[in-house]
């Protein structure tokens, strides 16, 4: 009986976390099921952490962000203009 209560509680908790993640995704705060992160997002996140140890890494991150903005201004990620 006690195992069944733990199992049901765990399943209910997981379902609540799932619904919370879907809500956060709908607000644009989380990539979960329907929206996918860009391939460079993990690299950018690690580069941002690397700035703490190596301040010179900030230049690389700024260049990447500037290029991303330029691509978006040019009409989206598919229109990179040869980059």
Helices and strands as residue ranges (DSSP letters): H 2-26, H 41-53, H 57-73
